[in-house]
């Protein structure tokens, strides 16, 4: 969404489990600027739980 440059203030990585079932889990990750909360990047995933 936005570039992370050498002068970008401190970045905070946040990982959240959206849903965890018996066999499948869904999670998301976000990178935000710690000072302002501006979103830099985001991703979602679906995982098979073994």
mmCIF entry with sequence, helices, sheets and N, C-alpha, C, O atoms, coordinates in Angstrom:
data_MODEL
# 
_entry.id   MODEL 
# 
_entity.id                         1 
_entity.type                       polymer 
_entity.pdbx_number_of_molecules   1 
# 
_entity_poly.entity_id                      1 
_entity_poly.type                           'polypeptide(L)' 
_entity_poly.nstd_linkage                   no 
_entity_poly.nstd_monomer                   no 
_entity_poly.pdbx_seq_one_letter_code       
;(UNK)(UNK)(UNK)(UNK)(UNK)(UNK)(UNK)(UNK)(UNK)(UNK)(UNK)(UNK)(UNK)(UNK)(UNK)(UNK)
(UNK)(UNK)(UNK)(UNK)(UNK)(UNK)(UNK)(UNK)(UNK)(UNK)(UNK)(UNK)(UNK)(UNK)(UNK)(UNK)
(UNK)(UNK)(UNK)(UNK)(UNK)(UNK)(UNK)(UNK)(UNK)(UNK)(UNK)(UNK)(UNK)(UNK)(UNK)(UNK)
(UNK)(UNK)
;
_entity_poly.pdbx_seq_one_letter_code_can   XXXXXXXXXXXXXXXXXXXXXXXXXXXXXXXXXXXXXXXXXXXXXXXXXX 
_entity_poly.pdbx_strand_id                 A 
# 
loop_
_entity_poly_seq.entity_id 
_entity_poly_seq.num 
_entity_poly_seq.mon_id 
_entity_poly_seq.hetero 
1 1  UNK n 
1 2  UNK n 
1 3  UNK n 
1 4  UNK n 
1 5  UNK n 
1 6  UNK n 
1 7  UNK n 
1 8  UNK n 
1 9  UNK n 
1 10 UNK n 
1 11 UNK n 
1 12 UNK n 
1 13 UNK n 
1 14 UNK n 
1 15 UNK n 
1 16 UNK n 
1 17 UNK n 
1 18 UNK n 
1 19 UNK n 
1 20 UNK n 
1 21 UNK n 
1 22 UNK n 
1 23 UNK n 
1 24 UNK n 
1 25 UNK n 
1 26 UNK n 
1 27 UNK n 
1 28 UNK n 
1 29 UNK n 
1 30 UNK n 
1 31 UNK n 
1 32 UNK n 
1 33 UNK n 
1 34 UNK n 
1 35 UNK n 
1 36 UNK n 
1 37 UNK n 
1 38 UNK n 
1 39 UNK n 
1 40 UNK n 
1 41 UNK n 
1 42 UNK n 
1 43 UNK n 
1 44 UNK n 
1 45 UNK n 
1 46 UNK n 
1 47 UNK n 
1 48 UNK n 
1 49 UNK n 
1 50 UNK n 
# 
_struct_asym.id          A 
_struct_asym.entity_id   1 
# 
_struct_sheet.id               AA1 
_struct_sheet.type             ? 
_struct_sheet.number_strands   3 
_struct_sheet.details          ? 
# 
loop_
_struct_sheet_order.sheet_id 
_struct_sheet_order.range_id_1 
_struct_sheet_order.range_id_2 
_struct_sheet_order.offset 
_struct_sheet_order.sense 
AA1 1 2 ? anti-parallel 
AA1 2 3 ? anti-parallel 
# 
loop_
_struct_sheet_range.sheet_id 
_struct_sheet_range.id 
_struct_sheet_range.beg_label_comp_id 
_struct_sheet_range.beg_label_asym_id 
_struct_sheet_range.beg_label_seq_id 
_struct_sheet_range.pdbx_beg_PDB_ins_code 
_struct_sheet_range.end_label_comp_id 
_struct_sheet_range.end_label_asym_id 
_struct_sheet_range.end_label_seq_id 
_struct_sheet_range.pdbx_end_PDB_ins_code 
_struct_sheet_range.beg_auth_comp_id 
_struct_sheet_range.beg_auth_asym_id 
_struct_sheet_range.beg_auth_seq_id 
_struct_sheet_range.end_auth_comp_id 
_struct_sheet_range.end_auth_asym_id 
_struct_sheet_range.end_auth_seq_id 
AA1 1 UNK A 11 ? UNK A 20 ? UNK A 11 UNK A 20 
AA1 2 UNK A 24 ? UNK A 33 ? UNK A 24 UNK A 33 
AA1 3 UNK A 39 ? UNK A 48 ? UNK A 39 UNK A 48 
# 
loop_
_atom_site.group_PDB 
_atom_site.id 
_atom_site.type_symbol 
_atom_site.label_atom_id 
_atom_site.label_alt_id 
_atom_site.label_comp_id 
_atom_site.label_asym_id 
_atom_site.label_entity_id 
_atom_site.label_seq_id 
_atom_site.pdbx_PDB_ins_code 
_atom_site.Cartn_x 
_atom_site.Cartn_y 
_atom_site.Cartn_z 
_atom_site.occupancy 
_atom_site.B_iso_or_equiv 
_atom_site.pdbx_formal_charge 
_atom_site.auth_seq_id 
_atom_site.auth_comp_id 
_atom_site.auth_asym_id 
_atom_site.auth_atom_id 
_atom_site.pdbx_PDB_model_num 
ATOM 1   N N  . UNK A 1 1  ? 0.814   -1.172  0.000  1.00 0.00 ? 1  UNK A N  1 
ATOM 2   C CA . UNK A 1 1  ? 0.000   0.000   0.000  1.00 0.00 ? 1  UNK A CA 1 
ATOM 3   C C  . UNK A 1 1  ? 0.872   1.255   0.000  1.00 0.00 ? 1  UNK A C  1 
ATOM 4   O O  . UNK A 1 1  ? 0.639   2.183   -0.774 1.00 0.00 ? 1  UNK A O  1 
ATOM 5   N N  . UNK A 1 2  ? 1.899   1.272   0.893  1.00 0.00 ? 2  UNK A N  1 
ATOM 6   C CA . UNK A 1 2  ? 2.843   2.392   0.958  1.00 0.00 ? 2  UNK A CA 1 
ATOM 7   C C  . UNK A 1 2  ? 4.249   1.822   1.081  1.00 0.00 ? 2  UNK A C  1 
ATOM 8   O O  . UNK A 1 2  ? 4.432   0.758   1.672  1.00 0.00 ? 2  UNK A O  1 
ATOM 9   N N  . UNK A 1 3  ? 5.238   2.509   0.535  1.00 0.00 ? 3  UNK A N  1 
ATOM 10  C CA . UNK A 1 3  ? 6.611   2.002   0.644  1.00 0.00 ? 3  UNK A CA 1 
ATOM 11  C C  . UNK A 1 3  ? 7.171   2.201   2.059  1.00 0.00 ? 3  UNK A C  1 
ATOM 12  O O  . UNK A 1 3  ? 6.785   3.126   2.774  1.00 0.00 ? 3  UNK A O  1 
ATOM 13  N N  . UNK A 1 4  ? 8.077   1.321   2.435  1.00 0.00 ? 4  UNK A N  1 
ATOM 14  C CA . UNK A 1 4  ? 8.820   1.484   3.683  1.00 0.00 ? 4  UNK A CA 1 
ATOM 15  C C  . UNK A 1 4  ? 10.227  1.923   3.288  1.00 0.00 ? 4  UNK A C  1 
ATOM 16  O O  . UNK A 1 4  ? 11.000  1.146   2.729  1.00 0.00 ? 4  UNK A O  1 
ATOM 17  N N  . UNK A 1 5  ? 10.540  3.161   3.584  1.00 0.00 ? 5  UNK A N  1 
ATOM 18  C CA . UNK A 1 5  ? 11.803  3.776   3.192  1.00 0.00 ? 5  UNK A CA 1 
ATOM 19  C C  . UNK A 1 5  ? 12.731  3.879   4.398  1.00 0.00 ? 5  UNK A C  1 
ATOM 20  O O  . UNK A 1 5  ? 12.287  3.700   5.532  1.00 0.00 ? 5  UNK A O  1 
ATOM 21  N N  . UNK A 1 6  ? 14.016  4.166   4.170  1.00 0.00 ? 6  UNK A N  1 
ATOM 22  C CA . UNK A 1 6  ? 14.939  4.302   5.304  1.00 0.00 ? 6  UNK A CA 1 
ATOM 23  C C  . UNK A 1 6  ? 14.510  5.360   6.327  1.00 0.00 ? 6  UNK A C  1 
ATOM 24  O O  . UNK A 1 6  ? 14.833  5.236   7.509  1.00 0.00 ? 6  UNK A O  1 
ATOM 25  N N  . UNK A 1 7  ? 13.791  6.393   5.891  1.00 0.00 ? 7  UNK A N  1 
ATOM 26  C CA . UNK A 1 7  ? 13.351  7.432   6.827  1.00 0.00 ? 7  UNK A CA 1 
ATOM 27  C C  . UNK A 1 7  ? 11.942  7.194   7.370  1.00 0.00 ? 7  UNK A C  1 
ATOM 28  O O  . UNK A 1 7  ? 11.394  8.065   8.046  1.00 0.00 ? 7  UNK A O  1 
ATOM 29  N N  . UNK A 1 8  ? 11.349  6.040   7.091  1.00 0.00 ? 8  UNK A N  1 
ATOM 30  C CA . UNK A 1 8  ? 10.032  5.710   7.644  1.00 0.00 ? 8  UNK A CA 1 
ATOM 31  C C  . UNK A 1 8  ? 10.176  5.536   9.151  1.00 0.00 ? 8  UNK A C  1 
ATOM 32  O O  . UNK A 1 8  ? 11.084  4.844   9.611  1.00 0.00 ? 8  UNK A O  1 
ATOM 33  N N  . UNK A 1 9  ? 9.282   6.164   9.929  1.00 0.00 ? 9  UNK A N  1 
ATOM 34  C CA . UNK A 1 9  ? 9.354   5.983   11.391 1.00 0.00 ? 9  UNK A CA 1 
ATOM 35  C C  . UNK A 1 9  ? 9.162   4.513   11.763 1.00 0.00 ? 9  UNK A C  1 
ATOM 36  O O  . UNK A 1 9  ? 8.897   3.676   10.900 1.00 0.00 ? 9  UNK A O  1 
ATOM 37  N N  . UNK A 1 10 ? 9.292   4.215   13.011 1.00 0.00 ? 10 UNK A N  1 
ATOM 38  C CA . UNK A 1 10 ? 9.176   2.844   13.521 1.00 0.00 ? 10 UNK A CA 1 
ATOM 39  C C  . UNK A 1 10 ? 7.910   2.165   13.008 1.00 0.00 ? 10 UNK A C  1 
ATOM 40  O O  . UNK A 1 10 ? 6.824   2.745   13.024 1.00 0.00 ? 10 UNK A O  1 
ATOM 41  N N  . UNK A 1 11 ? 8.073   0.908   12.546 1.00 0.00 ? 11 UNK A N  1 
ATOM 42  C CA . UNK A 1 11 ? 6.967   0.135   11.975 1.00 0.00 ? 11 UNK A CA 1 
ATOM 43  C C  . UNK A 1 11 ? 6.540   -0.932  12.970 1.00 0.00 ? 11 UNK A C  1 
ATOM 44  O O  . UNK A 1 11 ? 7.379   -1.579  13.597 1.00 0.00 ? 11 UNK A O  1 
ATOM 45  N N  . UNK A 1 12 ? 5.238   -1.111  13.112 1.00 0.00 ? 12 UNK A N  1 
ATOM 46  C CA . UNK A 1 12 ? 4.663   -2.098  14.017 1.00 0.00 ? 12 UNK A CA 1 
ATOM 47  C C  . UNK A 1 12 ? 4.017   -3.202  13.194 1.00 0.00 ? 12 UNK A C  1 
ATOM 48  O O  . UNK A 1 12 ? 3.230   -2.917  12.292 1.00 0.00 ? 12 UNK A O  1 
ATOM 49  N N  . UNK A 1 13 ? 4.336   -4.464  13.491 1.00 0.00 ? 13 UNK A N  1 
ATOM 50  C CA . UNK A 1 13 ? 3.729   -5.616  12.816 1.00 0.00 ? 13 UNK A CA 1 
ATOM 51  C C  . UNK A 1 13 ? 2.667   -6.212  13.737 1.00 0.00 ? 13 UNK A C  1 
ATOM 52  O O  . UNK A 1 13 ? 2.929   -6.476  14.911 1.00 0.00 ? 13 UNK A O  1 
ATOM 53  N N  . UNK A 1 14 ? 1.471   -6.422  13.199 1.00 0.00 ? 14 UNK A N  1 
ATOM 54  C CA . UNK A 1 14 ? 0.354   -6.941  13.974 1.00 0.00 ? 14 UNK A CA 1 
ATOM 55  C C  . UNK A 1 14 ? -0.172  -8.196  13.291 1.00 0.00 ? 14 UNK A C  1 
ATOM 56  O O  . UNK A 1 14 ? -0.526  -8.163  12.112 1.00 0.00 ? 14 UNK A O  1 
ATOM 57  N N  . UNK A 1 15 ? -0.224  -9.293  14.023 1.00 0.00 ? 15 UNK A N  1 
ATOM 58  C CA . UNK A 1 15 ? -0.784  -10.537 13.498 1.00 0.00 ? 15 UNK A CA 1 
ATOM 59  C C  . UNK A 1 15 ? -2.020  -10.917 14.294 1.00 0.00 ? 15 UNK A C  1 
ATOM 60  O O  . UNK A 1 15 ? -2.011  -10.858 15.524 1.00 0.00 ? 15 UNK A O  1 
ATOM 61  N N  . UNK A 1 16 ? -3.081  -11.307 13.602 1.00 0.00 ? 16 UNK A N  1 
ATOM 62  C CA . UNK A 1 16 ? -4.338  -11.639 14.251 1.00 0.00 ? 16 UNK A CA 1 
ATOM 63  C C  . UNK A 1 16 ? -4.913  -12.916 13.670 1.00 0.00 ? 16 UNK A C  1 
ATOM 64  O O  . UNK A 1 16 ? -4.951  -13.091 12.452 1.00 0.00 ? 16 UNK A O  1 
ATOM 65  N N  . UNK A 1 17 ? -5.360  -13.807 14.543 1.00 0.00 ? 17 UNK A N  1 
ATOM 66  C CA . UNK A 1 17 ? -6.096  -14.985 14.091 1.00 0.00 ? 17 UNK A CA 1 
ATOM 67  C C  . UNK A 1 17 ? -7.552  -14.568 13.942 1.00 0.00 ? 17 UNK A C  1 
ATOM 68  O O  . UNK A 1 17 ? -8.174  -14.123 14.906 1.00 0.00 ? 17 UNK A O  1 
ATOM 69  N N  . UNK A 1 18 ? -8.093  -14.709 12.743 1.00 0.00 ? 18 UNK A N  1 
ATOM 70  C CA . UNK A 1 18 ? -9.477  -14.338 12.470 1.00 0.00 ? 18 UNK A CA 1 
ATOM 71  C C  . UNK A 1 18 ? -10.417 -15.468 12.888 1.00 0.00 ? 18 UNK A C  1 
ATOM 72  O O  . UNK A 1 18 ? -11.449 -15.240 13.519 1.00 0.00 ? 18 UNK A O  1 
ATOM 73  N N  . UNK A 1 19 ? -10.032 -16.691 12.520 1.00 0.00 ? 19 UNK A N  1 
ATOM 74  C CA . UNK A 1 19 ? -10.852 -17.870 12.837 1.00 0.00 ? 19 UNK A CA 1 
ATOM 75  C C  . UNK A 1 19 ? -9.942  -19.072 12.973 1.00 0.00 ? 19 UNK A C  1 
ATOM 76  O O  . UNK A 1 19 ? -9.053  -19.273 12.147 1.00 0.00 ? 19 UNK A O  1 
ATOM 77  N N  . UNK A 1 20 ? -10.154 -19.880 14.013 1.00 0.00 ? 20 UNK A N  1 
ATOM 78  C CA . UNK A 1 20 ? -9.423  -21.128 14.150 1.00 0.00 ? 20 UNK A CA 1 
ATOM 79  C C  . UNK A 1 20 ? -10.423 -22.238 14.380 1.00 0.00 ? 20 UNK A C  1 
ATOM 80  O O  . UNK A 1 20 ? -11.059 -22.324 15.431 1.00 0.00 ? 20 UNK A O  1 
ATOM 81  N N  . UNK A 1 21 ? -10.546 -23.077 13.384 1.00 0.00 ? 21 UNK A N  1 
ATOM 82  C CA . UNK A 1 21 ? -11.406 -24.239 13.494 1.00 0.00 ? 21 UNK A CA 1 
ATOM 83  C C  . UNK A 1 21 ? -10.576 -25.475 13.782 1.00 0.00 ? 21 UNK A C  1 
ATOM 84  O O  . UNK A 1 21 ? -9.389  -25.372 14.092 1.00 0.00 ? 21 UNK A O  1 
ATOM 85  N N  . UNK A 1 22 ? -11.196 -26.649 13.679 1.00 0.00 ? 22 UNK A N  1 
ATOM 86  C CA . UNK A 1 22 ? -10.497 -27.899 13.950 1.00 0.00 ? 22 UNK A CA 1 
ATOM 87  C C  . UNK A 1 22 ? -9.446  -28.195 12.875 1.00 0.00 ? 22 UNK A C  1 
ATOM 88  O O  . UNK A 1 22 ? -8.399  -28.767 13.178 1.00 0.00 ? 22 UNK A O  1 
ATOM 89  N N  . UNK A 1 23 ? -9.714  -27.813 11.634 1.00 0.00 ? 23 UNK A N  1 
ATOM 90  C CA . UNK A 1 23 ? -8.794  -28.146 10.548 1.00 0.00 ? 23 UNK A CA 1 
ATOM 91  C C  . UNK A 1 23 ? -8.317  -26.954 9.727  1.00 0.00 ? 23 UNK A C  1 
ATOM 92  O O  . UNK A 1 23 ? -7.310  -27.057 9.027  1.00 0.00 ? 23 UNK A O  1 
ATOM 93  N N  . UNK A 1 24 ? -9.007  -25.843 9.796  1.00 0.00 ? 24 UNK A N  1 
ATOM 94  C CA . UNK A 1 24 ? -8.655  -24.669 8.982  1.00 0.00 ? 24 UNK A CA 1 
ATOM 95  C C  . UNK A 1 24 ? -8.623  -23.429 9.878  1.00 0.00 ? 24 UNK A C  1 
ATOM 96  O O  . UNK A 1 24 ? -9.482  -23.249 10.741 1.00 0.00 ? 24 UNK A O  1 
ATOM 97  N N  . UNK A 1 25 ? -7.613  -22.577 9.657  1.00 0.00 ? 25 UNK A N  1 
ATOM 98  C CA . UNK A 1 25 ? -7.504  -21.309 10.386 1.00 0.00 ? 25 UNK A CA 1 
ATOM 99  C C  . UNK A 1 25 ? -7.293  -20.183 9.378  1.00 0.00 ? 25 UNK A C  1 
ATOM 100 O O  . UNK A 1 25 ? -6.676  -20.377 8.330  1.00 0.00 ? 25 UNK A O  1 
ATOM 101 N N  . UNK A 1 26 ? -7.809  -19.019 9.708  1.00 0.00 ? 26 UNK A N  1 
ATOM 102 C CA . UNK A 1 26 ? -7.630  -17.826 8.881  1.00 0.00 ? 26 UNK A CA 1 
ATOM 103 C C  . UNK A 1 26 ? -6.967  -16.759 9.748  1.00 0.00 ? 26 UNK A C  1 
ATOM 104 O O  . UNK A 1 26 ? -7.360  -16.540 10.894 1.00 0.00 ? 26 UNK A O  1 
ATOM 105 N N  . UNK A 1 27 ? -5.948  -16.094 9.177  1.00 0.00 ? 27 UNK A N  1 
ATOM 106 C CA . UNK A 1 27 ? -5.224  -15.066 9.920  1.00 0.00 ? 27 UNK A CA 1 
ATOM 107 C C  . UNK A 1 27 ? -4.947  -13.878 9.013  1.00 0.00 ? 27 UNK A C  1 
ATOM 108 O O  . UNK A 1 27 ? -5.037  -13.978 7.789  1.00 0.00 ? 27 UNK A O  1 
ATOM 109 N N  . UNK A 1 28 ? -4.607  -12.753 9.632  1.00 0.00 ? 28 UNK A N  1 
ATOM 110 C CA . UNK A 1 28 ? -4.222  -11.567 8.872  1.00 0.00 ? 28 UNK A CA 1 
ATOM 111 C C  . UNK A 1 28 ? -3.008  -10.937 9.517  1.00 0.00 ? 28 UNK A C  1 
ATOM 112 O O  . UNK A 1 28 ? -2.777  -11.089 10.717 1.00 0.00 ? 28 UNK A O  1 
ATOM 113 N N  . UNK A 1 29 ? -2.233  -10.229 8.712  1.00 0.00 ? 29 UNK A N  1 
ATOM 114 C CA . UNK A 1 29 ? -1.093  -9.478  9.191  1.00 0.00 ? 29 UNK A CA 1 
ATOM 115 C C  . UNK A 1 29 ? -1.150  -8.061  8.653  1.00 0.00 ? 29 UNK A C  1 
ATOM 116 O O  . UNK A 1 29 ? -1.591  -7.829  7.527  1.00 0.00 ? 29 UNK A O  1 
ATOM 117 N N  . UNK A 1 30 ? -0.700  -7.118  9.467  1.00 0.00 ? 30 UNK A N  1 
ATOM 118 C CA . UNK A 1 30 ? -0.702  -5.713  9.060  1.00 0.00 ? 30 UNK A CA 1 
ATOM 119 C C  . UNK A 1 30 ? 0.606   -5.065  9.499  1.00 0.00 ? 30 UNK A C  1 
ATOM 120 O O  . UNK A 1 30 ? 1.113   -5.356  10.583 1.00 0.00 ? 30 UNK A O  1 
ATOM 121 N N  . UNK A 1 31 ? 1.151   -4.190  8.662  1.00 0.00 ? 31 UNK A N  1 
ATOM 122 C CA . UNK A 1 31 ? 2.279   -3.345  9.019  1.00 0.00 ? 31 UNK A CA 1 
ATOM 123 C C  . UNK A 1 31 ? 1.776   -1.910  9.066  1.00 0.00 ? 31 UNK A C  1 
ATOM 124 O O  . UNK A 1 31 ? 1.225   -1.407  8.087  1.00 0.00 ? 31 UNK A O  1 
ATOM 125 N N  . UNK A 1 32 ? 1.965   -1.257  10.198 1.00 0.00 ? 32 UNK A N  1 
ATOM 126 C CA . UNK A 1 32 ? 1.509   0.121   10.355 1.00 0.00 ? 32 UNK A CA 1 
ATOM 127 C C  . UNK A 1 32 ? 2.627   0.974   10.930 1.00 0.00 ? 32 UNK A C  1 
ATOM 128 O O  . UNK A 1 32 ? 3.505   0.471   11.632 1.00 0.00 ? 32 UNK A O  1 
ATOM 129 N N  . UNK A 1 33 ? 2.589   2.269   10.630 1.00 0.00 ? 33 UNK A N  1 
ATOM 130 C CA . UNK A 1 33 ? 3.519   3.215   11.243 1.00 0.00 ? 33 UNK A CA 1 
ATOM 131 C C  . UNK A 1 33 ? 3.073   3.393   12.684 1.00 0.00 ? 33 UNK A C  1 
ATOM 132 O O  . UNK A 1 33 ? 1.929   3.765   12.946 1.00 0.00 ? 33 UNK A O  1 
ATOM 133 N N  . UNK A 1 34 ? 3.985   3.126   13.623 1.00 0.00 ? 34 UNK A N  1 
ATOM 134 C CA . UNK A 1 34 ? 3.628   3.135   15.039 1.00 0.00 ? 34 UNK A CA 1 
ATOM 135 C C  . UNK A 1 34 ? 3.073   4.491   15.496 1.00 0.00 ? 34 UNK A C  1 
ATOM 136 O O  . UNK A 1 34 ? 2.108   4.531   16.260 1.00 0.00 ? 34 UNK A O  1 
ATOM 137 N N  . UNK A 1 35 ? 3.662   5.591   15.046 1.00 0.00 ? 35 UNK A N  1 
ATOM 138 C CA . UNK A 1 35 ? 3.257   6.925   15.498 1.00 0.00 ? 35 UNK A CA 1 
ATOM 139 C C  . UNK A 1 35 ? 1.875   7.332   15.008 1.00 0.00 ? 35 UNK A C  1 
ATOM 140 O O  . UNK A 1 35 ? 1.081   7.888   15.766 1.00 0.00 ? 35 UNK A O  1 
ATOM 141 N N  . UNK A 1 36 ? 1.584   7.051   13.722 1.00 0.00 ? 36 UNK A N  1 
ATOM 142 C CA . UNK A 1 36 ? 0.370   7.571   13.100 1.00 0.00 ? 36 UNK A CA 1 
ATOM 143 C C  . UNK A 1 36 ? -0.709  6.520   12.865 1.00 0.00 ? 36 UNK A C  1 
ATOM 144 O O  . UNK A 1 36 ? -1.880  6.859   12.694 1.00 0.00 ? 36 UNK A O  1 
ATOM 145 N N  . UNK A 1 37 ? -0.322  5.247   12.856 1.00 0.00 ? 37 UNK A N  1 
ATOM 146 C CA . UNK A 1 37 ? -1.287  4.191   12.573 1.00 0.00 ? 37 UNK A CA 1 
ATOM 147 C C  . UNK A 1 37 ? -1.573  4.014   11.088 1.00 0.00 ? 37 UNK A C  1 
ATOM 148 O O  . UNK A 1 37 ? -2.481  3.269   10.718 1.00 0.00 ? 37 UNK A O  1 
ATOM 149 N N  . UNK A 1 38 ? -0.800  4.699   10.221 1.00 0.00 ? 38 UNK A N  1 
ATOM 150 C CA . UNK A 1 38 ? -1.007  4.559   8.775  1.00 0.00 ? 38 UNK A CA 1 
ATOM 151 C C  . UNK A 1 38 ? -0.673  3.146   8.332  1.00 0.00 ? 38 UNK A C  1 
ATOM 152 O O  . UNK A 1 38 ? 0.360   2.593   8.709  1.00 0.00 ? 38 UNK A O  1 
ATOM 153 N N  . UNK A 1 39 ? -1.553  2.566   7.529  1.00 0.00 ? 39 UNK A N  1 
ATOM 154 C CA . UNK A 1 39 ? -1.366  1.213   7.030  1.00 0.00 ? 39 UNK A CA 1 
ATOM 155 C C  . UNK A 1 39 ? -0.316  1.203   5.928  1.00 0.00 ? 39 UNK A C  1 
ATOM 156 O O  . UNK A 1 39 ? -0.422  1.956   4.959  1.00 0.00 ? 39 UNK A O  1 
ATOM 157 N N  . UNK A 1 40 ? 0.705   0.348   6.073  1.00 0.00 ? 40 UNK A N  1 
ATOM 158 C CA . UNK A 1 40 ? 1.749   0.216   5.063  1.00 0.00 ? 40 UNK A CA 1 
ATOM 159 C C  . UNK A 1 40 ? 1.528   -1.021  4.195  1.00 0.00 ? 40 UNK A C  1 
ATOM 160 O O  . UNK A 1 40 ? 1.738   -0.973  2.983  1.00 0.00 ? 40 UNK A O  1 
ATOM 161 N N  . UNK A 1 41 ? 1.107   -2.129  4.808  1.00 0.00 ? 41 UNK A N  1 
ATOM 162 C CA . UNK A 1 41 ? 0.895   -3.370  4.064  1.00 0.00 ? 41 UNK A CA 1 
ATOM 163 C C  . UNK A 1 41 ? -0.064  -4.252  4.857  1.00 0.00 ? 41 UNK A C  1 
ATOM 164 O O  . UNK A 1 41 ? -0.200  -4.115  6.072  1.00 0.00 ? 41 UNK A O  1 
ATOM 165 N N  . UNK A 1 42 ? -0.722  -5.157  4.143  1.00 0.00 ? 42 UNK A N  1 
ATOM 166 C CA . UNK A 1 42 ? -1.598  -6.111  4.824  1.00 0.00 ? 42 UNK A CA 1 
ATOM 167 C C  . UNK A 1 42 ? -1.638  -7.406  4.024  1.00 0.00 ? 42 UNK A C  1 
ATOM 168 O O  . UNK A 1 42 ? -1.355  -7.422  2.826  1.00 0.00 ? 42 UNK A O  1 
ATOM 169 N N  . UNK A 1 43 ? -1.994  -8.486  4.705  1.00 0.00 ? 43 UNK A N  1 
ATOM 170 C CA . UNK A 1 43 ? -2.085  -9.788  4.049  1.00 0.00 ? 43 UNK A CA 1 
ATOM 171 C C  . UNK A 1 43 ? -3.039  -10.672 4.833  1.00 0.00 ? 43 UNK A C  1 
ATOM 172 O O  . UNK A 1 43 ? -3.234  -10.479 6.033  1.00 0.00 ? 43 UNK A O  1 
ATOM 173 N N  . UNK A 1 44 ? -3.624  -11.634 4.156  1.00 0.00 ? 44 UNK A N  1 
ATOM 174 C CA . UNK A 1 44 ? -4.445  -12.646 4.811  1.00 0.00 ? 44 UNK A CA 1 
ATOM 175 C C  . UNK A 1 44 ? -3.995  -14.018 4.342  1.00 0.00 ? 44 UNK A C  1 
ATOM 176 O O  . UNK A 1 44 ? -3.405  -14.162 3.272  1.00 0.00 ? 44 UNK A O  1 
ATOM 177 N N  . UNK A 1 45 ? -4.281  -15.016 5.153  1.00 0.00 ? 45 UNK A N  1 
ATOM 178 C CA . UNK A 1 45 ? -3.908  -16.388 4.796  1.00 0.00 ? 45 UNK A CA 1 
ATOM 179 C C  . UNK A 1 45 ? -4.915  -17.361 5.365  1.00 0.00 ? 45 UNK A C  1 
ATOM 180 O O  . UNK A 1 45 ? -5.553  -17.096 6.385  1.00 0.00 ? 45 UNK A O  1 
ATOM 181 N N  . UNK A 1 46 ? -5.049  -18.478 4.702  1.00 0.00 ? 46 UNK A N  1 
ATOM 182 C CA . UNK A 1 46 ? -5.826  -19.593 5.207  1.00 0.00 ? 46 UNK A CA 1 
ATOM 183 C C  . UNK A 1 46 ? -4.869  -20.762 5.361  1.00 0.00 ? 46 UNK A C  1 
ATOM 184 O O  . UNK A 1 46 ? -4.154  -21.117 4.424  1.00 0.00 ? 46 UNK A O  1 
ATOM 185 N N  . UNK A 1 47 ? -4.857  -21.361 6.549  1.00 0.00 ? 47 UNK A N  1 
ATOM 186 C CA . UNK A 1 47 ? -3.892  -22.411 6.863  1.00 0.00 ? 47 UNK A CA 1 
ATOM 187 C C  . UNK A 1 47 ? -4.604  -23.700 7.235  1.00 0.00 ? 47 UNK A C  1 
ATOM 188 O O  . UNK A 1 47 ? -5.659  -23.674 7.869  1.00 0.00 ? 47 UNK A O  1 
ATOM 189 N N  . UNK A 1 48 ? -4.028  -24.821 6.842  1.00 0.00 ? 48 UNK A N  1 
ATOM 190 C CA . UNK A 1 48 ? -4.508  -26.129 7.242  1.00 0.00 ? 48 UNK A CA 1 
ATOM 191 C C  . UNK A 1 48 ? -3.827  -26.493 8.547  1.00 0.00 ? 48 UNK A C  1 
ATOM 192 O O  . UNK A 1 48 ? -2.599  -26.495 8.630  1.00 0.00 ? 48 UNK A O  1 
ATOM 193 N N  . UNK A 1 49 ? -4.616  -26.802 9.565  1.00 0.00 ? 49 UNK A N  1 
ATOM 194 C CA . UNK A 1 49 ? -4.091  -27.147 10.882 1.00 0.00 ? 49 UNK A CA 1 
ATOM 195 C C  . UNK A 1 49 ? -3.952  -28.664 10.957 1.00 0.00 ? 49 UNK A C  1 
ATOM 196 O O  . UNK A 1 49 ? -4.938  -29.388 10.821 1.00 0.00 ? 49 UNK A O  1 
ATOM 197 N N  . UNK A 1 50 ? -2.727  -29.145 11.175 1.00 0.00 ? 50 UNK A N  1 
ATOM 198 C CA . UNK A 1 50 ? -2.483  -30.586 11.234 1.00 0.00 ? 50 UNK A CA 1 
ATOM 199 C C  . UNK A 1 50 ? -2.276  -31.058 12.658 1.00 0.00 ? 50 UNK A C  1 
ATOM 200 O O  . UNK A 1 50 ? -2.059  -32.248 12.889 1.00 0.00 ? 50 UNK A O  1 
# 
